């Protein structure tokens, strides 16, 4: 995710933010499929990572929303 955000120029920032958000969603998806076999510490860590992926998804979604609003305002 970080390389997409860092590599983003002004022109393709929206695209890169969408990629970052998609990668966060994918991370969450795969973490939901991880088997911990009842290991409490592993399950705890898995849940923490799922929460972090969700937070990143929401952050990138908010950034994207702001960029889209700015784009609409600039075009008026």
HELIX and SHEET records of a PDB file:
HELIX    1   1 UNK A    2  UNK A    7  1                                   6    
HELIX    2   2 UNK A   13  UNK A   33  1                                  21    
HELIX    3   3 UNK A   40  UNK A   74  1                                  35    
END                                                                             
